[in-house]
Amino acid sequence: MMNRSNSFAPEHLLHRLHATQQQYRYISPPAMQQIAAEYQLPLSQIAAVVAFYSFFSTQPRGRFDILFSNCTSCGYLADGENLLQLLCQQLQVIPGTTRADGLVSIGETSCTGMCDHGPSMLVNGTPVTGLNAGKLPQIAQLIQDQIPVPQWPAAWFEISDTVHRRDLLLSNPLIPGNALQQVFQQGISEILAVIQQSGLRGRGGAGFDTGKKWQLCREAPGDTRYVVCNADEGEPGTFKDRYLLREYADALFEGMTLCALVIGAQQGFIYLRGEYRYLLPHLETGLDHRRRLGLLGVNILGQRGFDFDIGIVVGAGAYICGEESALIESLEGKPGIPRIRPPFPVTHGYLGQPTVVNNVETFIAAAQIAVHGAGWFKASGTPTSAGTKLLSISGDCRKPGIYEYPFGVTIRQVLHDCGATDAQAVQIGGPAGALIGVAEFDRTIAFDDVSTGGSVLIFGQSHDLLAIHRNFAHFFAHESCGFCAPCRIGTQLLKNALDTIAAGRGSIFAFDELQKLGQIVKHQSHCGLGHTAANHVLDGLRQFPQAFSSRLQSQFTARFDLDQALASARQITRRDDAAAHLDNE
């Protein structure tokens, strides 16, 4: 049934759980029982959902709940300072816990999508950017004085978007309704043919043919179809959707409505990553505006029987939900565990019905193609990678921000344009992508060369690449959904192995161990997360072996560190003095 208002989102299970978390600072067993009764769902399902998403907690969080990003670009390690540890010291709270008086809790989370703003954190879900050691005492004092977050300095919450290069998508404003008018004038089959002829491929990195996906969904058996926008931009180093959702939301809505007209859908959903919850009012305002213009709702633009509306569901901190089948599971109010495929969403998607899932950039491109034509789009790019690609560039460069390039641009050109003069390595596509060294900087951004969802992380000569690998390994170990053993166990083993090497206890056999582990994780895991979780290690062993070998021991050393194993005991007893450490006795 079509959603004729914006009433869908508050009723979604994730939203109900979020409201409970905000009100009580945690989700208690009685609260779970009440919600299970309200939704007529098994208590076990509610408990599984709460346990799955990192933004939910079964233990009370602080009235000021702080989560530092641990991304390599917007993380809490800055200028030789550990900002998380500094704030914990100033507020006398142990990392990962809630202070005894319940005032504050401090922990860490994966990338918050603020990579072009430097060290960042979420305070009660609201992003604070541009952190440094000098700002922390002010933050600590505001918390100690119990000043509500909305009364903190407004400048701390400003999120600017710097666009350094515009091309097809960002240089052509779309007039609301224009793409739909093209369908009315040319016909649905003709517009679908235009999308197919354009060569548009999904901009999430995998690059599946968009027109083919729409056609398969349109032809799939069933009377009900859905359009889903994947706005769960969770790959560390990626933030271009943040900008598109702020400045090009109407073009996104147009592209989704265009898809609905082509495939015969009446309901669409935007799955918005939890870190972007602050964008929800802006997006809801945009949807209401389109409803008033007759561009959403019943009989759109006076076309009898053309009924379509869009609801927004906000995630709760799960990187895996960027995988389309996991996203659909989450939409259905379940843990975001990827499905076994086939069948694919185009035939068995949301609620088992034919569903198109595309990302923000893809829907915007489709709307532009409907207006300007296939030839306009194909004039940019390469024969196998038509059009342009938006890149989120951050790290060791003078001009981080958003860049739009025709496919086929070299990595070297990108580095030149953003002022990365001493890059030793570039991670294209985030931790799940490809690690590129200097010898490969003439490779191109294209589906048949270096494919990417948009993240470009730059590491200068001074960066410790082993520390980068450890960061990525910890990320994947934390974000594994735990469904399959190769990923659940393999990512933990990779993390442990890199930690051991970094601590100076790695043996000469570590290369072989990492290689074998990486291959198992890559080839035996259930879904795309596992298939790509070891990419950075395998690329690093191939291109930067010295990053590992320089830390290895030629003779056997014990891998078990008893003093480190007692760290949890020190945390529980709140002792970290010299006498509490074995090596200081």
C-alpha positions, 0 to 999 in steps of 0.5 A, a space after each residue: 500500500 502506498 504511503 500517502 504521508 511521511 508517517 511511515 518513518 516514526 513507526 519503523 521499529 528502528 525509529 521506535 527503538 531510537 526514541 526509547 534509547 534517547 528517552 531512557 539512555 538505554 533499552 531495558 528488557 521491560 522496554 523490549 517486551 513492551 515494544 514486542 507487544 506493540 509490534 506483535 513481534 517475538 521478543 527474541 527479534 526485538 532483542 536481536 535487533 537491539 544487540 545488532 546495531 551499535 547505536 543501541 545499548 542494553 546498559 545506560 549510556 551517559 546523559 552526554 553520550 560521546 562517540 569519537 570517530 576512529 576513521 583514519 581521516 576524521 578519527 581521534 588521533 590528531 597531531 600526536 594527540 589521542 583526543 579520546 584519552 584526553 577527554 576521558 582524563 578531563 572528565 574522569 571517565 574510563 573509555 567505553 564506559 558510563 561515569 558512575 554519576 551517569 553524566 557522561 559516557 565516552 566511546 568510539 564508533 566507525 567513520 562518521 562521514 566527516 572526513 573532510 573536517 578532521 577529527 570528529 565525534 557524535 554528541 547524543 547523535 549530533 556531529 561535532 567537527 574540527 576537534 583539537 586538544 585546545 577545544 576539549 577543555 571547553 567541551 569538558 566544562 560544558 558537560 560538567 556544567 550540564 549545559 544542554 547540547 543545543 546550547 553549545 557554540 553553534 559553530 561547532 556543529 556547522 558542516 560545510 561542503 567543499 566542492 572543488 570540481 564539478 562536471 555533469 551532475 553537479 553543473 546541471 540543476 534539475 527542474 523539479 518534474 522535468 524527468 517525469 515530464 520526459 516520461 509522459 512525453 516519450 513513454 516508459 519503454 522509451 525512457 527505459 531504453 534511454 537509461 540502458 543506452 546511456 551505459 549508466 552503472 551503479 555508482 556504489 562500486 559494483 557497477 551493475 547495469 542500472 537500466 538492466 536492473 530496472 528492466 529485470 524488476 519491471 518484468 519480475 512476477 508480482 503486483 507490488 514493487 518497491 524502490 529503495 535508495 541506499 543512503 547508508 554511506 558507511 565506507 570510511 572516507 566517503 562523504 559525497 552523499 552527505 553533500 548530495 542529500 543536502 544540496 541535490 535531495 530533490 534530484 534524488 527524489 525525482 530519480 526515485 520517482 522516475 524509477 517507480 514510474 518505470 517499474 510500476 512501484 507505489 512505495 519508495 524508501 530512503 535508508 539513511 545512515 544513522 550518522 546522518 540523522 541530523 539530515 532527516 528534517 531537511 529531507 522530510 521538508 523536501 518530501 513535503 514540498 514535492 507533495 505540495 507540488 503534486 510530485 509525490 502522492 496520488 495521481 502525480 502531475 495529474 497522471 491518473 493511477 501514477 501513485 508514489 510516495 517515499 518514506 525515510 528509515 534511519 539506520 542505527 550504526 551498522 556498516 553491513 547495511 550498506 550491502 543491499 540485501 542486509 539493508 532490506 533485512 533492516 528495512 523489514 525490522 530485522 538484524 542486517 544480516 546479508 541474504 543468500 543470493 540468488 534470488 536477488 532483490 530485483 525479484 525477491 527484495 523488500 517483503 519478498 517483492 521485486 525491488 530496485 536498490 540504487 544509491 543516491 548518486 545513481 538515482 540523481 544520474 538517472 534523472 539527469 539522463 532522462 532530461 538530457 539524453 543518453 548521448 549527453 551522458 556517454 560523451 563523458 567517461 570511457 567506452 566501458 565506464 560512461 559518465 562521471 564519478 563523485 569522489 570524496 577525497 581526504 587525508 594528507 592533501 591540501 584540498 580535501 573535499 568533493 570532486 566530480 571527474 569523468 571516468 578515466 581520470 588517472 589517480 595521479 591527476 586526482 592527487 595533483 588537483 587535491 594538492 597531495 604532493 608526497 603521497 606514498 599510498 592511496 586507498 581507493 574505495 575505502 578499506 574494502 577497496 584497493 591500496 595503490 602505490 606510487 608505481 600505479 598512480 597512472 591507473 584510472 578510476 573506471 569500472 574496468 580498472 580501479 572501481 570505487 564507490 567514491 572514497 579516496 584516502 591519501 597517506 603521505 610519506 610520514 604515515 605509518 602504513 602498518 597503523 593504517 592496516 591495523 585501523 582497517 583490520 579493527 574496523 572490519 572485525 568490529 563491523 562483521 555481522 558474525 553470520 559466517 565463520 570465515 568473516 567472523 573469525 578471520 577478521 578477528 585473526 587478521 586484527 590480532 595478527 597485525 596487533 602482534 606485529 605492531 607490538 614487535 612480537 611478529 615472527 618471520 612466518 607472519 607473511 605466510 600467515 597473513 596471506 593464508 588468512 586473507 585468502 580464506 576471508 576473501 574467498 570463503 566469506 558469505 557476503 561482499 563485506 567478507 570478500 573485501 575485508 582482507 583486500 587492504 592486507 593482501 594489497 599491502 603485502 604485495 605493494 608495501 611488504 616493508 611496512 610489515 617486515 620492518 616489525 618482524 622478529 628473526 627469532 621466536 618471541 612469545 605472542 601472548 602478552 600477559 601484561 596486556 591480557 590484564 588490561 581488563 582487570 586494571 580497567 575493572 579495578 580502576 588501577 593503572 599505576 606502575 604496580 598494576 603492570 607486570 613489566 614494572 614490578 
